[in-house]
Amino acid sequence: MLDIAPDSQPTLDNFVAGHNLELLSALRHALAGSSSERCFYLWGEAGSGRSHLLQACVRAALDTQRSAIYAQGSVPQPAEVVAVDDVEQFDDAAQIGLFDLYNQMRDSGGMLLVSGTQSPLHLALRDDLRTRLGWGLVYQVYGLSDEEKKQALIQHAQSRGFALPPEVTQYLLRHGRRDLPSLMAALDALDAHSLRLHRAPSVPLLKEILQHELELKGA
């Protein structure tokens, strides 16, 4: 059986920063309590790493015995760290809920992270909510270039104990899904598949992995 599901949980350590080093540093400082910033709005295109960062911050908080919750497209209950993803999907009721949550988190001194596909100025949301989201730190999350993805894949393969042939990397970047978690999941599946067959990672084996993924989508 070919397993293409990601097997690693999002953390700040396994986030490939690329051009997002300042953002990563700001999040670490906020979580450590060495920064007064308590509200972050992250925006960027799909696959840029927004969800990874939000989930990683929640995990980091839970690891230090703090209450934390991640929600996608909905408004959760207050906690010490709250991450709300895909805010552009919110209907009127959810927007009111997020507005109230923002005020609760501000009053309690909790850390609130919100993400969307656009900057606060261009969100099709209530004016008062857009204003609140713009009050904290606003960062665009930049996706990785193909060269940065290539280096990340090579390093990931090395961490798993195998060398990644250049032609495999090129084929994966050309024909695989564009976001890094999916690329790494395909690489992990390739590694497991090649070990099962006692063969070195190769383009033909990668084609089998990607074909299996297409078949699962069509099932």
DOPAVO-403966 format. One record per residue (C-alpha): residue in one letter; x, y, z. Coordinates in nm, 2 decimals, padded with zeros to 4 digits. Each point is the difference from the previous one (the first is absolute). Layout:
N
(semar 'A', (X, Y, Z))
...
END
This chain:
219
(semar 'M', (00.00, 00.00, 00.00))
(semar 'L', (00.13, 00.34, -00.09))
(semar 'D', (-00.05, 00.25, 00.28))
(semar 'I', (00.03, 00.37, -00.11))
(semar 'A', (-00.14, 00.16, 00.31))
(semar 'P', (00.24, 00.23, 00.18))
(semar 'D', (00.15, -00.18, 00.30))
(semar 'S', (00.14, 00.31, 00.19))
(semar 'Q', (-00.19, 00.26, 00.20))
(semar 'P', (00.06, 00.37, -00.08))
(semar 'T', (00.25, 00.15, 00.23))
(semar 'L', (00.20, 00.33, 00.00))
(semar 'D', (00.32, -00.21, -00.03))
(semar 'N', (-00.11, -00.18, -00.32))
(semar 'F', (-00.14, 00.31, -00.17))
(semar 'V', (00.23, 00.09, -00.29))
(semar 'A', (00.02, 00.37, 00.05))
(semar 'G', (00.13, 00.13, -00.34))
(semar 'H', (-00.09, 00.37, 00.00))
(semar 'N', (-00.20, -00.03, 00.32))
(semar 'L', (00.29, 00.01, 00.25))
(semar 'E', (-00.13, 00.33, 00.16))
(semar 'L', (-00.35, -00.15, 00.05))
(semar 'L', (00.14, -00.32, 00.14))
(semar 'S', (00.21, 00.19, 00.25))
(semar 'A', (-00.30, 00.22, 00.10))
(semar 'L', (-00.21, -00.30, 00.07))
(semar 'R', (00.27, -00.17, 00.21))
(semar 'H', (00.05, 00.32, 00.21))
(semar 'A', (-00.38, 00.04, 00.05))
(semar 'L', (-00.04, -00.36, 00.11))
(semar 'A', (00.30, 00.03, 00.23))
(semar 'G', (-00.14, 00.31, 00.17))
(semar 'S', (00.29, 00.22, -00.11))
(semar 'S', (-00.22, 00.21, -00.22))
(semar 'S', (-00.30, 00.21, 00.08))
(semar 'E', (-00.17, -00.08, -00.33))
(semar 'R', (-00.31, -00.21, 00.06))
(semar 'C', (-00.19, 00.02, -00.33))
(semar 'F', (00.13, -00.12, -00.34))
(semar 'Y', (-00.17, 00.00, -00.34))
(semar 'L', (00.17, -00.22, -00.26))
(semar 'W', (-00.10, 00.01, -00.36))
(semar 'G', (00.11, -00.18, -00.32))
(semar 'E', (-00.10, -00.23, -00.28))
(semar 'A', (-00.09, -00.36, 00.06))
(semar 'G', (00.31, -00.21, 00.07))
(semar 'S', (00.20, 00.29, 00.13))
(semar 'G', (00.02, -00.15, 00.35))
(semar 'R', (-00.26, 00.20, 00.19))
(semar 'S', (-00.18, -00.30, 00.14))
(semar 'H', (00.33, -00.16, 00.09))
(semar 'L', (00.10, 00.30, 00.21))
(semar 'L', (-00.33, 00.03, 00.18))
(semar 'Q', (-00.01, -00.37, 00.08))
(semar 'A', (00.37, 00.01, 00.11))
(semar 'C', (-00.07, 00.29, 00.24))
(semar 'V', (-00.29, -00.19, 00.16))
(semar 'R', (00.22, -00.31, 00.03))
(semar 'A', (00.28, 00.21, 00.16))
(semar 'A', (-00.24, 00.14, 00.25))
(semar 'L', (-00.14, -00.35, 00.09))
(semar 'D', (00.35, -00.13, 00.04))
(semar 'T', (00.05, 00.26, 00.28))
(semar 'Q', (-00.32, -00.10, 00.17))
(semar 'R', (-00.21, 00.30, -00.12))
(semar 'S', (-00.35, -00.02, -00.13))
(semar 'A', (00.00, 00.04, -00.37))
(semar 'I', (-00.24, -00.07, -00.29))
(semar 'Y', (00.01, 00.01, -00.38))
(semar 'A', (-00.31, 00.05, -00.21))
(semar 'Q', (-00.05, 00.01, -00.37))
(semar 'G', (-00.28, 00.20, -00.14))
(semar 'S', (-00.18, 00.03, 00.34))
(semar 'V', (00.03, 00.19, 00.33))
(semar 'P', (00.12, -00.21, 00.29))
(semar 'Q', (-00.03, 00.06, 00.38))
(semar 'P', (00.26, 00.23, 00.16))
(semar 'A', (00.33, -00.15, 00.12))
(semar 'E', (00.34, 00.13, 00.08))
(semar 'V', (00.10, -00.04, -00.36))
(semar 'V', (-00.26, -00.01, -00.28))
(semar 'A', (00.07, -00.04, -00.37))
(semar 'V', (-00.28, 00.07, -00.25))
(semar 'D', (00.06, -00.11, -00.36))
(semar 'D', (-00.17, 00.10, -00.33))
(semar 'V', (-00.18, 00.31, 00.13))
(semar 'E', (-00.12, 00.09, -00.35))
(semar 'Q', (-00.25, -00.29, 00.03))
(semar 'F', (-00.19, 00.16, 00.29))
(semar 'D', (-00.37, 00.08, -00.03))
(semar 'D', (-00.15, 00.29, 00.19))
(semar 'A', (-00.06, -00.20, 00.32))
(semar 'A', (00.36, -00.13, 00.01))
(semar 'Q', (00.13, 00.35, -00.06))
(semar 'I', (-00.18, 00.13, 00.30))
(semar 'G', (00.13, -00.30, 00.20))
(semar 'L', (00.36, 00.08, -00.11))
(semar 'F', (-00.05, 00.37, 00.09))
(semar 'D', (-00.11, -00.11, 00.35))
(semar 'L', (00.28, -00.25, 00.03))
(semar 'Y', (00.26, 00.27, -00.10))
(semar 'N', (-00.13, 00.22, 00.29))
(semar 'Q', (00.00, -00.29, 00.25))
(semar 'M', (00.36, -00.09, -00.10))
(semar 'R', (00.12, 00.36, 00.03))
(semar 'D', (-00.16, 00.03, 00.35))
(semar 'S', (00.15, -00.33, 00.12))
(semar 'G', (00.34, 00.06, -00.15))
(semar 'G', (-00.02, -00.32, -00.21))
(semar 'M', (00.17, -00.05, -00.33))
(semar 'L', (-00.22, 00.01, -00.31))
(semar 'L', (00.11, -00.10, -00.35))
(semar 'V', (-00.23, 00.04, -00.30))
(semar 'S', (00.08, -00.08, -00.36))
(semar 'G', (-00.16, 00.06, -00.34))
(semar 'T', (00.08, 00.01, -00.37))
(semar 'Q', (00.01, 00.38, -00.01))
(semar 'S', (00.12, 00.30, 00.20))
(semar 'P', (-00.25, 00.14, 00.25))
(semar 'L', (-00.06, 00.30, -00.23))
(semar 'H', (-00.13, -00.22, -00.27))
(semar 'L', (-00.20, -00.25, 00.20))
(semar 'A', (-00.37, -00.01, -00.07))
(semar 'L', (-00.09, 00.03, 00.37))
(semar 'R', (-00.17, 00.24, 00.24))
(semar 'D', (00.19, 00.33, 00.02))
(semar 'D', (00.04, -00.03, 00.38))
(semar 'L', (00.15, -00.35, -00.03))
(semar 'R', (00.24, 00.10, -00.28))
(semar 'T', (00.11, 00.29, 00.22))
(semar 'R', (00.07, -00.23, 00.30))
(semar 'L', (00.19, -00.25, -00.21))
(semar 'G', (00.22, 00.29, -00.13))
(semar 'W', (00.08, 00.12, 00.35))
(semar 'G', (00.25, -00.28, 00.08))
(semar 'L', (00.30, -00.11, -00.20))
(semar 'V', (-00.09, -00.08, -00.36))
(semar 'Y', (00.23, -00.22, -00.20))
(semar 'Q', (-00.02, -00.13, -00.35))
(semar 'V', (00.11, -00.37, -00.01))
(semar 'Y', (00.22, -00.05, -00.30))
(semar 'G', (00.00, -00.34, -00.17))
(semar 'L', (00.33, -00.16, -00.09))
(semar 'S', (00.16, 00.03, -00.34))
(semar 'D', (00.07, -00.32, -00.19))
(semar 'E', (00.37, 00.02, 00.09))
(semar 'E', (-00.09, 00.03, 00.37))
(semar 'K', (-00.24, -00.29, -00.03))
(semar 'K', (00.27, -00.20, -00.17))
(semar 'Q', (00.25, 00.06, 00.29))
(semar 'A', (-00.27, -00.08, 00.26))
(semar 'L', (-00.08, -00.33, -00.18))
(semar 'I', (00.37, -00.09, -00.02))
(semar 'Q', (00.05, 00.07, 00.37))
(semar 'H', (-00.32, -00.19, 00.09))
(semar 'A', (00.13, -00.30, -00.20))
(semar 'Q', (00.34, 00.02, 00.18))
(semar 'S', (-00.18, 00.00, 00.34))
(semar 'R', (-00.17, -00.32, -00.10))
(semar 'G', (00.33, -00.15, -00.10))
(semar 'F', (-00.01, -00.01, -00.38))
(semar 'A', (00.14, 00.21, -00.28))
(semar 'L', (-00.26, 00.15, -00.23))
(semar 'P', (00.10, -00.03, -00.37))
(semar 'P', (-00.03, 00.34, -00.18))
(semar 'E', (-00.24, -00.14, -00.26))
(semar 'V', (-00.24, -00.11, 00.27))
(semar 'T', (00.00, 00.34, 00.16))
(semar 'Q', (-00.06, 00.17, -00.34))
(semar 'Y', (-00.29, -00.25, -00.09))
(semar 'L', (-00.16, 00.05, 00.34))
(semar 'L', (00.01, 00.38, -00.02))
(semar 'R', (-00.14, -00.01, -00.36))
(semar 'H', (-00.27, -00.26, 00.06))
(semar 'G', (-00.08, -00.01, 00.37))
(semar 'R', (-00.22, 00.23, 00.20))
(semar 'R', (00.15, 00.34, 00.05))
(semar 'D', (-00.02, 00.04, 00.38))
(semar 'L', (00.30, -00.12, 00.21))
(semar 'P', (-00.19, -00.23, 00.24))
(semar 'S', (-00.14, -00.19, -00.30))
(semar 'L', (00.34, -00.02, -00.17))
(semar 'M', (00.16, -00.13, 00.32))
(semar 'A', (-00.28, -00.25, 00.04))
(semar 'A', (00.06, -00.13, -00.35))
(semar 'L', (00.37, -00.02, 00.08))
(semar 'D', (-00.07, -00.20, 00.32))
(semar 'A', (-00.23, -00.23, -00.20))
(semar 'L', (00.27, -00.05, -00.26))
(semar 'D', (00.25, -00.09, 00.27))
(semar 'A', (-00.23, -00.26, 00.16))
(semar 'H', (-00.10, -00.14, -00.34))
(semar 'S', (00.37, -00.04, -00.11))
(semar 'L', (00.09, -00.17, 00.32))
(semar 'R', (-00.29, -00.24, -00.03))
(semar 'L', (00.12, -00.09, -00.35))
(semar 'H', (00.37, 00.01, 00.09))
(semar 'R', (00.06, 00.25, -00.28))
(semar 'A', (00.16, 00.34, -00.01))
(semar 'P', (-00.23, 00.30, -00.03))
(semar 'S', (-00.06, 00.07, -00.36))
(semar 'V', (-00.23, 00.19, -00.24))
(semar 'P', (-00.19, -00.32, -00.09))
(semar 'L', (-00.07, -00.07, 00.37))
(semar 'L', (-00.10, 00.36, 00.05))
(semar 'K', (-00.25, -00.03, -00.30))
(semar 'E', (-00.16, -00.29, 00.18))
(semar 'I', (-00.04, 00.21, 00.31))
(semar 'L', (-00.15, 00.30, -00.18))
(semar 'Q', (-00.23, -00.23, -00.21))
(semar 'H', (-00.13, -00.16, 00.32))
(semar 'E', (-00.07, 00.35, 00.14))
(semar 'L', (-00.20, 00.08, -00.32))
(semar 'E', (-00.20, -00.33, 00.03))
(semar 'L', (-00.08, 00.08, 00.36))
(semar 'K', (-00.14, 00.34, -00.10))
(semar 'G', (-00.21, -00.15, -00.27))
(semar 'A', (-00.14, -00.28, 00.22))
END
